[in-house]
Amino acid sequence: MANTSQPAPVLDTPVTTARPAWLQSLLRPIQAFRLSYLPVVMVYFAYGALGLIDVTRDLWIKEQLTLTPAELAGIAVWLSLPWTVKMVFGELVDSVPIFGSQRTAYILIGAGFTASGLLTLAGAAGGWLVFLPPRQLYILGALLIVVGTVIQDVVADAMSTEVVARTDAAGQPRPDAAVRAELGMVQVLGRLALSGGILAVVGLSGWLADLMARETVFLLGLVIPAISITGVFLRRHTPSERRPLDWRILGGGLAFGSVVLALALGSVPFAQELTFAISMGVICGMLVLVTKDLDPVKRRAILFTSIIIFAFRATPSVGDGYFWWTLDVLKFDGAFYGVLRQTAAILAIAAMWMFAKQLTEYSVTAVLFWIAVAGTVLSLPNVGLVYGLHEWTEATFGFGARTIALVDAATTSPFAQLSMIPLLTLIAYYAPEGHRATWFALMASLMNLALVAGALQTKYLNEIFVVQRGEYGELGPLLVTVVVLGFVIPIAVIALLGPRLAKGPA
């Protein structure tokens, strides 16, 4: 939808030269906010607020389901695949109105999927859904929630590019720097809303996990899709960009989804690896189609930046074994995990708020380089915990594992959100008119495919370093390997492509 309101002021113009830089940074997101951003912000907020069920879900899996960390990592691969077919939903949002709506109807559909997933998890936990075994009901419920989230995310992404005016009141193009800065600030506000949703529920999620039945918590989660529905009805009813359906994108995406489904259900050897390879080929091919009209300099900037962030996001994680170890050995509980995640959410919001200028105006390579370095250094306390650091600190300084975990979560929490903002700004800036949802979906699919690569690595590492419930001897080497790979992979790619990217405008 085109924004017909008066153009926003250039974001990098100081409000007053008398204000110190720190105060300008603090006020920047507030000054940048527009009422037209509210529907976008509420959808992202609801996405973050889905964390209400996180602690309950994790504890329920450990208590009631017989899944190993390697199996859970494998399931995570399949659950991440709907994000890689976002182009199907993006093409529909761009081209196929439902009852005359290209935005509201799809938000309602996505909310319906999310609500169905929550009901499925509640039925599995409460024992009143028995048409599948509990572990399969878990996969079904989680998949429905993912699909609902993907649909709503596609719409929010499209709206995030539409709320920024590209022309001034006289119909003349606004300066590129102003448009790009405002698009970047919309992405910052979206990430802030996402983190705000996490913060609003993350402490509560831990307490609910300790105080209420698992089934009850999943049912309480139904309030979350209601938030996104409320937000989209606040949207101004201005016409959205519409174009004819591109069957190359839609047909290719549907065919790709069918192949993925067949591989998932057919017990094909190396099905996840085959799916990853096919996904990469399909998404890259579609990106070539969508970007063929861009000039070579822009295409090069997008290519190099995408590779760098792909590498940054394709690093492995430890898996569920570390979480189980903290429950069994360190005696962490649901309430403490609520405090832990709430502290992390507060710090994530504070970091995005204070570094909004750097995230929207500094180079992608510089931002990601320092995030990779800082993230590696700040992950070392987790390694130390596995090797008994908390016993030494308890004897020497009087604080133990919970304090170390709290400080570590607080210092490392902002990095996942911070790393996405430069890419989202670049995607929004280059989004072609009439293809905004498809464009955003394709680029997001590529970035989420990086998470699939990371999940596959997580599965492989958990098969090499086997961690079971109550058997944590291999956890230390697993954690060290993850930390090393998390540093080496992104830094190597930045060193290789960073200088070449610096020659372009990104």
Secondary structure per residue as TSV (DSSP state, phi and psi in degrees):
chain	resnum	aa	ss	phi	psi
A	1	M	-	360.0	138.2
A	2	A	-	-80.1	140.8
A	3	N	-	-87.7	112.8
A	4	T	-	-93.8	3.0
A	5	S	S	-77.8	172.6
A	6	Q	-	-61.9	142.2
A	7	P	-	-62.4	145.2
A	8	A	-	-72.4	151.8
A	9	P	-	-65.9	155.6
A	10	V	-	-59.8	128.3
A	11	L	T	-72.2	-22.9
A	12	D	T	-94.5	14.5
A	13	T	S	-88.1	120.4
A	14	P	-	-63.4	143.8
A	15	V	S	-69.8	-39.1
A	16	T	-	-155.9	139.3
A	17	T	T	-72.0	-12.9
A	18	A	T	-79.3	-16.5
A	19	R	S	-81.1	138.2
A	20	P	-	-67.6	160.0
A	21	A	H	-61.2	-39.9
A	22	W	H	-63.1	-35.9
A	23	L	H	-72.4	-37.1
A	24	Q	H	-62.9	-40.0
A	25	S	H	-64.1	-38.3
A	26	L	H	-67.0	-38.7
A	27	L	H	-85.2	-14.7
A	28	R	H	-56.0	-51.5
A	29	P	H	-62.1	-34.5
A	30	I	H	-66.5	-45.8
A	31	Q	H	-66.6	-28.1
A	32	A	H	-81.2	-17.1
A	33	F	-	-69.2	139.9
A	34	R	-	-127.2	148.1
A	35	L	G	-59.9	-28.3
A	36	S	G	-66.6	-16.6
A	37	Y	G	-81.8	-12.6
A	38	L	H	-58.1	-45.6
A	39	P	H	-60.1	-40.2
A	40	V	H	-61.9	-46.4
A	41	V	H	-62.3	-38.9
A	42	M	H	-70.7	-34.9
A	43	V	H	-64.4	-44.9
A	44	Y	H	-64.7	-37.6
A	45	F	H	-60.7	-44.2
A	46	A	H	-63.0	-37.5
A	47	Y	H	-57.9	-48.8
A	48	G	H	-64.9	-35.5
A	49	A	H	-71.0	-11.7
A	50	L	G	-60.7	-16.0
A	51	G	G	-62.0	-7.6
A	52	L	G	-54.5	-32.2
A	53	I	G	-97.6	-1.2
A	54	D	H	-61.1	-52.2
A	55	V	H	-65.1	-42.3
A	56	T	H	-60.7	-44.6
A	57	R	H	-61.5	-46.1
A	58	D	H	-63.4	-41.6
A	59	L	H	-69.2	-38.4
A	60	W	H	-62.8	-41.8
A	61	I	H	-60.1	-45.7
A	62	K	H	-66.5	-38.1
A	63	E	H	-80.3	-39.0
A	64	Q	H	-114.1	-21.4
A	65	L	-	-107.1	146.3
A	66	T	-	-101.0	63.7
A	67	L	-	-115.0	134.5
A	68	T	-	-85.4	164.0
A	69	P	H	-56.5	-39.0
A	70	A	H	-65.1	-40.2
A	71	E	H	-66.4	-40.2
A	72	L	H	-65.2	-37.4
A	73	A	H	-65.3	-38.2
A	74	G	H	-65.5	-40.8
A	75	I	H	-62.5	-38.1
A	76	A	H	-60.8	-32.7
A	77	V	H	-61.4	-49.1
A	78	W	H	-65.9	-38.4
A	79	L	H	-68.7	-23.6
A	80	S	H	-83.8	-13.7
A	81	L	H	-67.0	-32.6
A	82	P	H	-55.7	-29.0
A	83	W	H	-68.7	-26.0
A	84	T	H	-82.4	-10.0
A	85	V	T	-108.9	27.6
A	86	K	H	-59.6	-22.8
A	87	M	H	-62.7	-29.5
A	88	V	H	-63.9	-49.1
A	89	F	H	-67.0	-37.8
A	90	G	H	-62.3	-42.1
A	91	E	H	-63.9	-40.8
A	92	L	H	-64.7	-43.7
A	93	V	H	-64.1	-37.2
A	94	D	H	-71.8	-31.0
A	95	S	H	-124.1	-21.7
A	96	V	-	-121.4	95.7
A	97	P	-	-71.2	146.2
A	98	I	B	-113.7	116.9
A	99	F	T	52.7	40.8
A	100	G	T	79.8	4.5
A	101	S	B	-116.1	132.6
A	102	Q	S	-105.1	-1.9
A	103	R	S	-127.4	-61.9
A	104	T	H	-58.4	-45.9
A	105	A	H	-60.0	-40.7
A	106	Y	H	-71.2	-33.6
A	107	I	H	-63.0	-41.2
A	108	L	H	-64.2	-42.0
A	109	I	H	-62.7	-45.8
A	110	G	H	-60.8	-41.3
A	111	A	H	-63.1	-35.9
A	112	G	H	-63.5	-42.4
A	113	F	H	-62.0	-44.5
A	114	T	H	-62.4	-45.0
A	115	A	H	-62.1	-40.0
A	116	S	H	-63.0	-40.1
A	117	G	H	-63.5	-42.2
A	118	L	H	-64.6	-40.7
A	119	L	H	-64.2	-36.6
A	120	T	H	-65.1	-44.7
A	121	L	H	-63.2	-40.5
A	122	A	H	-63.0	-42.2
A	123	G	H	-64.8	-37.5
A	124	A	H	-67.4	-43.7
A	125	A	H	-69.7	-35.5
A	126	G	H	-86.6	-10.2
A	127	G	T	80.6	9.3
A	128	W	-	-98.7	3.1
A	129	L	-	-116.0	117.5
A	130	V	-	-131.0	12.6
A	131	F	S	-73.9	-12.8
A	132	L	S	-137.6	157.2
A	133	P	-	-61.5	155.0
A	134	P	H	-54.1	-40.3
A	135	R	H	-66.6	-33.8
A	136	Q	H	-76.0	-33.8
A	137	L	H	-63.7	-37.5
A	138	Y	H	-59.8	-47.3
A	139	I	H	-62.8	-43.2
A	140	L	H	-62.9	-47.4
A	141	G	H	-62.6	-44.8
A	142	A	H	-62.7	-38.7
A	143	L	H	-66.0	-41.8
A	144	L	H	-61.9	-40.9
A	145	I	H	-63.9	-42.3
A	146	V	H	-62.5	-45.8
A	147	V	H	-61.9	-44.0
A	148	G	H	-61.0	-40.1
A	149	T	H	-66.9	-40.5
A	150	V	H	-61.6	-46.0
A	151	I	H	-59.8	-47.2
A	152	Q	H	-67.8	-35.2
A	153	D	H	-65.5	-38.0
A	154	V	H	-59.7	-45.5
A	155	V	H	-65.3	-43.8
A	156	A	H	-62.9	-40.0
A	157	D	H	-60.2	-45.0
A	158	A	H	-62.3	-45.1
A	159	M	H	-65.5	-30.4
A	160	S	H	-66.1	-22.5
A	161	T	H	-91.2	-21.9
A	162	E	H	-84.3	-22.1
A	163	V	S	-79.1	-6.7
A	164	V	S	-101.9	121.5
A	165	A	-	-70.4	133.7
A	166	R	S	-94.0	-13.1
A	167	T	B	-127.0	158.9
A	168	D	-	-88.8	-173.6
A	169	A	T	-61.6	-26.4
A	170	A	T	-87.9	1.3
A	171	G	S	85.0	7.9
A	172	Q	-	-90.0	145.4
A	173	P	B	-58.7	134.7
A	174	R	-	-76.0	157.4
A	175	P	-	-58.5	139.5
A	176	D	H	-55.8	-41.0
A	177	A	H	-62.0	-39.4
A	178	A	H	-68.0	-43.6
A	179	V	H	-63.3	-46.0
A	180	R	H	-64.7	-40.8
A	181	A	H	-64.7	-40.2
A	182	E	H	-69.4	-40.2
A	183	L	H	-60.2	-41.2
A	184	G	H	-62.2	-39.7
A	185	M	H	-68.7	-34.4
A	186	V	H	-60.8	-40.9
A	187	Q	H	-66.0	-38.7
A	188	V	H	-60.8	-46.6
A	189	L	H	-63.1	-36.8
A	190	G	H	-63.6	-43.9
A	191	R	H	-66.7	-36.4
A	192	L	H	-63.7	-40.7
A	193	A	H	-64.6	-42.2
A	194	L	H	-58.9	-48.1
A	195	S	H	-67.6	-33.2
A	196	G	H	-63.3	-39.3
A	197	G	H	-63.1	-42.1
A	198	I	H	-61.3	-46.2
A	199	L	H	-63.2	-36.9
A	200	A	H	-64.2	-26.4
A	201	V	H	-120.5	-13.0
A	202	V	H	-68.3	-39.4
A	203	G	H	-67.3	-41.8
A	204	L	H	-61.6	-35.5
A	205	S	H	-61.3	-37.7
A	206	G	H	-68.6	-43.2
A	207	W	H	-66.7	-41.1
A	208	L	H	-62.2	-37.7
A	209	A	H	-63.1	-30.6
A	210	D	H	-86.4	-27.4
A	211	L	H	-101.2	-26.1
A	212	M	S	-120.3	159.6
A	213	A	-	-65.7	150.2
A	214	R	H	-56.9	-43.1
A	215	E	H	-58.0	-43.2
A	216	T	H	-64.2	-40.6
A	217	V	H	-64.0	-43.1
A	218	F	H	-61.7	-37.7
A	219	L	H	-69.4	-36.1
A	220	L	H	-62.2	-27.8
A	221	G	T	-63.0	-14.6
A	222	L	T	-64.4	-16.2
A	223	V	H	-67.7	-22.2
A	224	I	H	-67.9	-52.9
A	225	P	H	-60.3	-25.4
A	226	A	H	-64.4	-30.9
A	227	I	H	-65.8	-46.6
A	228	S	H	-66.1	-34.6
A	229	I	H	-63.7	-43.7
A	230	T	H	-60.0	-41.9
A	231	G	H	-63.1	-43.5
A	232	V	H	-70.6	-25.9
A	233	F	H	-75.3	-12.7
A	234	L	T	-85.4	-5.2
A	235	R	S	-68.1	139.2
A	236	R	-	-68.0	134.5
A	237	H	-	-86.1	72.4
A	238	T	-	-104.7	152.2
A	239	P	-	-61.2	139.4
A	240	S	-	-94.4	155.3
A	241	E	-	-64.2	137.1
A	242	R	-	-137.0	145.0
A	243	R	-	-145.9	167.0
A	244	P	-	-63.5	151.3
A	245	L	-	-64.4	130.2
A	246	D	-	-95.8	102.0
A	247	W	H	-69.0	-19.6
A	248	R	H	-64.3	-40.8
A	249	I	H	-76.0	-51.4
A	250	L	H	-65.9	-48.7
A	251	G	H	-64.0	-42.9
A	252	G	H	-62.9	-40.4
A	253	G	H	-66.6	-41.4
A	254	L	H	-66.5	-41.1
A	255	A	H	-62.8	-42.0
A	256	F	H	-61.8	-45.5
A	257	G	H	-61.0	-37.5
A	258	S	H	-65.4	-41.1
A	259	V	H	-63.4	-43.2
A	260	V	H	-61.1	-44.5
A	261	L	H	-63.1	-41.3
A	262	A	H	-63.5	-41.6
A	263	L	H	-64.8	-39.2
A	264	A	H	-67.5	-37.6
A	265	L	H	-92.6	-13.0
A	266	G	T	-96.1	4.9
A	267	S	T	53.6	41.5
A	268	V	-	-77.4	134.0
A	269	P	T	-58.5	139.2
A	270	F	T	54.7	39.0
A	271	A	H	-61.9	-40.7
A	272	Q	H	-67.9	-39.2
A	273	E	H	-67.6	-40.9
A	274	L	H	-62.8	-41.2
A	275	T	H	-61.9	-42.4
A	276	F	H	-61.3	-46.4
A	277	A	H	-63.6	-44.2
A	278	I	H	-64.2	-42.5
A	279	S	H	-58.4	-45.6
A	280	M	H	-60.8	-44.0
A	281	G	H	-64.6	-43.7
A	282	V	H	-65.7	-47.8
A	283	I	H	-65.8	-44.4
A	284	C	H	-63.2	-39.2
A	285	G	H	-62.9	-42.6
A	286	M	H	-67.8	-35.9
A	287	L	H	-62.9	-36.9
A	288	V	H	-61.4	-41.5
A	289	L	H	-63.1	-45.2
A	290	V	H	-72.5	-31.8
A	291	T	H	-96.5	6.5
A	292	K	T	-63.9	-21.8
A	293	D	T	-91.6	-5.0
A	294	L	S	-78.1	154.1
A	295	D	-	-74.4	157.7
A	296	P	H	-58.1	-34.1
A	297	V	H	-65.4	-43.3
A	298	K	H	-66.3	-41.0
A	299	R	H	-62.9	-39.4
A	300	R	H	-65.5	-41.6
A	301	A	H	-61.3	-43.9
A	302	I	H	-65.3	-42.5
A	303	L	H	-60.5	-53.7
A	304	F	H	-65.3	-42.1
A	305	T	H	-63.6	-41.2
A	306	S	H	-63.7	-40.8
A	307	I	H	-63.5	-42.6
A	308	I	H	-62.7	-47.7
A	309	I	H	-72.5	-31.4
A	310	F	H	-57.7	-47.9
A	311	A	H	-62.6	-38.7
A	312	F	H	-63.7	-38.4
A	313	R	H	-89.6	-11.4
A	314	A	-	-90.0	17.2
A	315	T	-	-83.6	149.0
A	316	P	-	-77.4	163.5
A	317	S	-	-115.7	176.4
A	318	V	-	-76.3	-33.8
A	319	G	-	97.0	-173.3
A	320	D	H	-77.0	-11.8
A	321	G	H	-60.0	-38.9
A	322	Y	H	-66.7	-40.8
A	323	F	H	-59.8	-45.7
A	324	W	H	-63.0	-38.5
A	325	W	H	-62.7	-41.4
A	326	T	H	-65.2	-31.6
A	327	L	H	-73.6	-44.1
A	328	D	H	-82.3	-38.7
A	329	V	T	-99.1	-48.5
A	330	L	S	-84.4	-11.5
A	331	K	-	64.8	32.8
A	332	F	-	-68.2	151.6
A	333	D	-	-128.5	179.8
A	334	G	H	-59.8	-42.2
A	335	A	H	-62.6	-41.9
A	336	F	H	-66.5	-38.0
A	337	Y	H	-64.7	-30.7
A	338	G	H	-63.9	-45.6
A	339	V	H	-62.5	-42.4
A	340	L	H	-59.6	-48.2
A	341	R	H	-73.6	-29.9
A	342	Q	H	-67.2	-43.2
A	343	T	H	-59.9	-43.3
A	344	A	H	-61.8	-41.5
A	345	A	H	-64.9	-39.8
A	346	I	H	-61.4	-45.1
A	347	L	H	-67.1	-35.0
A	348	A	H	-62.8	-43.9
A	349	I	H	-64.2	-44.6
A	350	A	H	-61.2	-42.0
A	351	A	H	-66.1	-45.0
A	352	M	H	-64.7	-36.5
A	353	W	H	-65.2	-49.5
A	354	M	H	-74.7	-27.2
A	355	F	T	-105.4	23.8
A	356	A	H	-58.7	-41.1
A	357	K	H	-64.0	-48.7
A	358	Q	H	-63.1	-39.3
A	359	L	H	-69.5	-30.0
A	360	T	H	-96.9	-13.4
A	361	E	H	-124.9	-17.5
A	362	Y	S	-88.7	165.7
A	363	S	-	-69.5	149.4
A	364	V	H	-61.0	-44.0
A	365	T	H	-64.3	-40.3
A	366	A	H	-65.1	-44.1
A	367	V	H	-61.6	-48.2
A	368	L	H	-70.7	-33.2
A	369	F	H	-59.1	-49.9
A	370	W	H	-72.4	-30.1
A	371	I	H	-65.0	-41.5
A	372	A	H	-64.2	-44.6
A	373	V	H	-63.8	-50.2
A	374	A	H	-64.2	-40.7
A	375	G	H	-61.8	-38.0
A	376	T	H	-67.7	-47.1
A	377	V	H	-60.4	-42.8
A	378	L	H	-79.4	-7.6
A	379	S	T	-86.0	-10.0
A	380	L	H	-62.3	-35.4
A	381	P	H	-58.1	-33.7
A	382	N	H	-63.3	-41.2
A	383	V	H	-61.7	-43.6
A	384	G	H	-60.0	-38.2
A	385	L	H	-60.0	-43.4
A	386	V	H	-62.4	-32.3
A	387	Y	T	-97.9	16.9
A	388	G	T	91.6	16.9
A	389	L	H	-56.4	-38.0
A	390	H	H	-65.1	-28.4
A	391	E	H	-69.1	-39.6
A	392	W	H	-69.4	-45.0
A	393	T	H	-65.9	-34.0
A	394	E	H	-64.3	-42.4
A	395	A	H	-74.8	-32.3
A	396	T	H	-93.4	-43.7
A	397	F	T	-115.5	-10.6
A	398	G	S	89.3	6.6
A	399	F	-	-125.3	149.0
A	400	G	-	-121.7	-145.6
A	401	A	H	-63.9	-40.1
A	402	R	H	-65.4	-40.0
A	403	T	H	-65.3	-44.6
A	404	I	H	-61.7	-45.0
A	405	A	H	-63.2	-38.4
A	406	L	H	-66.4	-46.1
A	407	V	H	-64.8	-41.9
A	408	D	H	-64.3	-44.2
A	409	A	H	-63.1	-39.0
A	410	A	H	-66.2	-38.0
A	411	T	H	-82.7	-28.8
A	412	T	H	-93.9	-14.7
A	413	S	T	-61.0	-36.8
A	414	P	T	-69.4	-17.3
A	415	F	H	-68.6	-35.4
A	416	A	H	-62.2	-43.3
A	417	Q	H	-72.7	-41.5
A	418	L	H	-60.7	-36.8
A	419	S	H	-69.5	-22.5
A	420	M	H	-83.8	-26.4
A	421	I	H	-62.8	-44.4
A	422	P	H	-59.4	-40.5
A	423	L	H	-67.3	-44.5
A	424	L	H	-61.4	-37.5
A	425	T	H	-63.3	-44.4
A	426	L	H	-63.9	-42.6
A	427	I	H	-61.7	-46.5
A	428	A	H	-62.7	-38.2
A	429	Y	H	-65.1	-39.9
A	430	Y	H	-93.4	2.8
A	431	A	-	-60.7	119.0
A	432	P	-	-76.6	142.3
A	433	E	T	-60.1	135.8
A	434	G	T	85.0	-13.1
A	435	H	-	-124.9	20.8
A	436	R	H	-63.5	-47.5
A	437	A	H	-65.2	-43.4
A	438	T	H	-64.0	-43.8
A	439	W	H	-59.3	-51.1
A	440	F	H	-61.1	-40.8
A	441	A	H	-64.5	-41.6
A	442	L	H	-64.9	-46.4
A	443	M	H	-65.6	-40.1
A	444	A	H	-65.8	-35.8
A	445	S	H	-61.0	-42.0
A	446	L	H	-62.6	-42.7
A	447	M	H	-69.3	-35.9
A	448	N	H	-74.0	-25.0
A	449	L	H	-64.5	-30.1
A	450	A	H	-62.4	-38.0
A	451	L	H	-65.2	-33.8
A	452	V	H	-62.4	-43.6
A	453	A	H	-59.7	-41.7
A	454	G	H	-65.3	-38.9
A	455	A	H	-66.3	-38.3
A	456	L	H	-63.0	-43.1
A	457	Q	H	-62.4	-39.4
A	458	T	H	-59.8	-43.4
A	459	K	H	-62.1	-45.7
A	460	Y	H	-61.4	-44.6
A	461	L	H	-64.9	-36.0
A	462	N	H	-73.4	-20.2
A	463	E	H	-80.6	-27.8
A	464	I	H	-80.2	-50.8
A	465	F	S	-102.5	92.8
A	466	V	-	-78.1	122.7
A	467	V	-	-120.3	126.3
A	468	Q	B	-121.9	168.6
A	469	R	T	-60.0	120.1
A	470	G	T	82.5	-3.9
A	471	E	B	-124.2	97.5
A	472	Y	-	-119.4	22.2
A	473	G	T	-63.9	-30.4
A	474	E	T	-91.6	0.7
A	475	L	H	-65.6	-38.6
A	476	G	H	-61.3	-55.4
A	477	P	H	-58.7	-35.4
A	478	L	H	-62.0	-46.2
A	479	L	H	-66.1	-41.2
A	480	V	H	-62.4	-43.7
A	481	T	H	-61.2	-42.2
A	482	V	H	-62.9	-43.1
A	483	V	H	-63.4	-44.0
A	484	V	H	-62.5	-47.7
A	485	L	H	-64.2	-36.4
A	486	G	H	-64.9	-21.1
A	487	F	H	-94.7	-46.6
A	488	V	H	-66.4	-44.5
A	489	I	H	-61.3	-55.6
A	490	P	H	-68.1	-37.4
A	491	I	H	-66.0	-39.1
A	492	A	H	-63.0	-43.3
A	493	V	H	-70.0	-38.7
A	494	I	H	-62.2	-42.8
A	495	A	H	-63.8	-33.5
A	496	L	H	-77.8	-44.7
A	497	L	H	-103.7	-18.4
A	498	G	H	-54.9	-49.4
A	499	P	H	-61.4	-35.0
A	500	R	H	-71.4	-36.6
A	501	L	H	-66.6	-33.0
A	502	A	T	-61.8	-20.3
A	503	K	T	-76.5	-15.1
A	504	G	S	-100.6	-174.7
A	505	P	-	-86.2	-3.9
A	506	A	-	-79.5	360.0
